[in-house]
Amino acid sequence: AGALLATYGRGREPGRPLWLGSVKSNLGHTQAAAGVAGVIKMVEALRHGVLPKTLHVDEPTPHVDWTAGDITLTTATRDWPDTGRPRRAGVSSFGISGTNAHVILEQAPDPEPSPAPETPAGTGTALPWTVSAKSAEALRAQASRLLAALTDEPAADVGLSLATTRAHLPHRAVVVGTSGEALAEGLSALAEGRSTAGVVRGVAGEPGRIAFVFPGQGSQWQGMALELLDSSPVFAARMAECGEALSAFTDWSLDDALRGRGGVDVERVDVIQPLLFAVMVSLAAVWEDWGIRPSAVIGHS
């Protein structure tokens, strides 16, 4: 706030303070998303011409000299009227890594109306038909069988069935057309191995590698993981292992901390850190039990 006062709060026109608000009161600590959350909030504020109120503000903090400039906390929703010049807003983000960023957003100019595009006579909405198989030869054969099986089904119904009820095998093709006749012609070209407009072929790549991301302090809450603890034997077993390993170093239990028993304060750093570690390790065990194993693991805090 002191930096904002020094930068924006001085030399202002009378009756035109810098209005100050926060998105954190709406969403809590969003960690790496803090900056983009503020940007989204202010883009919507610019779009609608409204200054949304900041929640849970009883009085300004006494740690800032508010007389050093003209800044007013936005404790109630206010109209942001059009004054003949663009609305502007500054967004500050103070990241978990210590990175501080500030951007200035300006209201976009009103778009110029453009004429609606003319639709050529005889054209309609383009529809995709998807076909897949285990090899290039099988893909052509699948297109031939589909072509022979077509009767008078609506093209949209055929497309929906192909996309949602058939297996997605590695060798794939998409036939695009604006009519049943055009789609059938594309299928014919696919079956014969011909290249034509509206037919795209490809081979699906190998599935991407998986990374587990472990968040740090600030992601905890009283009662987290209780449903998994009571319903997942894998999760409960790994939590028990973590609890046993930690018992030599703590005078509280993981179960008591999660369930709010024994007067354990989950906001204490010496409780938060091992508690989050145990929950994250146990969540990883659940994913691995489902066959999802990471190629890399990253985290912070």
N, C-alpha and C positions, 0 to 999 in steps of 0.2 A: 504493500500500500504506500510505503514511503517513496518508492521509486515512481509509482504512478502519480503521486502528488507532485513530485519534483518535475516530472516530464509533461504531464497533461493538466495538472491542477492549477497552474499559475497563468496569469494573463488572460483569463477567460472573460467573456462578456458577462455583465451582471445578469443574474437570473438564468444563466446557461451553464450549470455545473456539469462536471463529468459524472455520469451515472455509473455506479460500480455494482457489479453483481457476481455471482459464482454459480457454476454448474455442480460443484461438489456437494452442495446442500441437497440437490435433487438425486444424485446418483451414488454418493459416497466416494470412496477412494477408487478411481477407475484405473490406477496404475498406468500402464503404457498407453491406455486409450484416453488419458486425461486431456491432451491437447485437442484431439479430434472431436471429443465430446463438446468442448467449448466452442470449436469452430461450427459444429452442427447447430448448436443452440443459437449462435449469433447469426448464422445464415438464415435460420427460420425467423429470428427477430427482425432482421432486415427485410425479409420477404413480406412479413405480415404487418410491419410498422408498429410493433409492440415491444416494450421493454418488460420482460417477465420478471416477476419478483424473485428475490432470493429468500429461501426458506430459513426458518429457525434463527433469524437475526433479532435479538432483543435490543442490543445497544452496540454502538461501535466499540472496537477493542481499545482499551486505554493505552496500549503499547504504541499507538500511532498518534502523531501530532496532527490532528485533523484540521487545525487552524492554519497549517502551512500551505493550503491550497483549497480550491473550490471543488470538492468531491462529495457526492451524496450517495449513501447506500440505497439501493433499489429494494426497499422493503415492501413495496406494493406494486402491482402491475400498472404500467403507465402506457398511454398512447405515445407512439413515436411518429409524430406527424410529418408530412411532407412540407419542408420549408423552402423549397426551390433549389436546394443543393443536396448532393448525395448524402445519405446517412452513412456514417462510418463507425466502426467499433474496433477496439483493440482486444486481442485474446492472448492471455499469458498462460504458459504451461510450465510447471515446475516438476520435472520428471523424476522418476525413482532413481535414475542413475546420476542425478545431480545436474542434468542438462536443463537449462532454462531457455525458453523460446518465447518470442512475442511476434504476432502477426497483426497487421491492420487490414480489416475487411471493408470494402466499399460497396454500397448498393449498386447493383447492375442497372444499366439503362433499360428503359422499357423496350421490349423487342418490337421491331417493326412488323406489322402484319404482312404475311405472305399469302399469296393466292393458293387455294387448295389445288393440289396436283390433279390434272385431268387423267381419268382412267380410260385407257384405250378400250374401244368397243370390243366385246367378246372376251375380256379377261376377267378373272376372278381372284380369290385369295389363293396364294401359293400354299401347297400342302406338301409335307415330306412323307415319304414311305421309306422305312428303314429295313434293311436286309443284312443278315450276318451269317457267317459260316466259319468252319475251321480251316478252310483253305480257299485259294482263289478259284479252283475248279468247282468246289462245293458251293461257293457264292454264286457262280453263274447258274449252276443247277438249281439252287434255291430260287433264283429269280425266274427261271423257266417254269418251275412248279407253281410259283405264285401266279405267274401270268396265266397259266392254264386253268387255275382254280377260280379266277375272277369271273363274276357274273355281273350282276347289276347293283352290288353293294355300294353305298355312298362312299366316295373317296375319303372323306374325313373319318368314317368308321373304320375303314381298312387301315388308315394311318395310325389311329389310336390303338388298334389291336396289335399292329406290328411293333409299335413302340413300347407297349406295356405288358404284352402277354408272351413275347418271344424271348429266348435267351440272347444275350449280347456276347457273341463270339468274336474272336480276334479279327477276322477278315470282314470288313464292313463296307456297306455302300448306302448312300442316301439318294433317292430319286425325288426330285422336286418338280411339281407341275401345278398348273392352275385349273386342270380339268382331269377327269378320269382318263380321257383319251391321251392326253399328254403324259400322264403318269404311266399308262400302259406302254406307250412308245419308249419311255425311259427304261422300263423293265425289260422290254424287248432288246434294247441296246445292251443293257447289262448282261442279259442271258447270252448274247452273241459275242460279248467281249468287245463291243464297239464303243468308241468315245463319242459322246454327244453332250450338248448343253443340258444342264439339269441333272446330271448324274455325277456323283462324287464318290470315289473309292478310297479306301485307306486301310491300314492295319493298326490296330490298337497297340500302344506301347505297353511295356511292362509297368505294373503298378508302382507308384512312387514309394519312396522310403518313408518311414514313420519316425517322428521325433516326439518325445514326451517333454513338455514344458512344465516345470515345477514353480508355481508362484511363491513368493516369500511373504514376509510379515505384512499384515494388513488385510489378508484374505480370510482371516479366521472369524468365526462367530460362535456364540454359545449354542450348543446343540448340533453343530455341523456333524455330518457322517453318522448320526444315530440310526437312521433308517437302514443304511448299509450295514452298520454294525449288527443290527438285529436280524437282517434278512440274508446277508451274504456270508456263508461259512469261510470263504477264502479271505474276505476282508477282515472278519473277526479273528481268524487265526493269525494273520500277519500283524494285526494290531496287538494281539496278545504277545507275540514275539517281541515287538517293539517295546511294549510295556515292561516285559521282563528284562530286556536289555537296559532300559532306562532306570529301572528300580534301584540300581546301585548308586545312582547319582541324584535322585530326586526323593523328596518326602511326600509326594502326591502321586496318584495313579492317573493314567490316561482316561480310564473310564469315568472317574470322579470329575476330571476336568471337563470332559465332553458333556456329562449329564448335570453339571452344576452342583455336585455334591462336595461335602467336606470343606467348604469355604475356599476352594481353589479359585484364584483370580486369573482368568484366562487372558487378561490384558497385561500380565506381567511378562516381561521379555523372556525370563527363564522358564516360563510355561509355554508361551506362544511358539517359540522356536522348536523345541522337541515335539510339541503337539502337532504342529503343521508337518514336521518331518514324518511323523508316524502316519498321519492321515494320507499324505502324498505317496509314501512307500506302499501303503495298503491299497490305495487306489490303483497304483501301478500293478500290483499283484492281481487285482480283479481283471484289468485289461489283458494281462498276460494269460490269465486263465481262460479268457475268451479267444485266445490265439493271436492277440495283437501285441507283438513284441517290437520295441523301438530299435531303430538303427542308431539313434543318437539321443542323448538326454541333456537338457540344458535347464538352468534355473537361475535364481538370484536370491539375495538375502541369505 
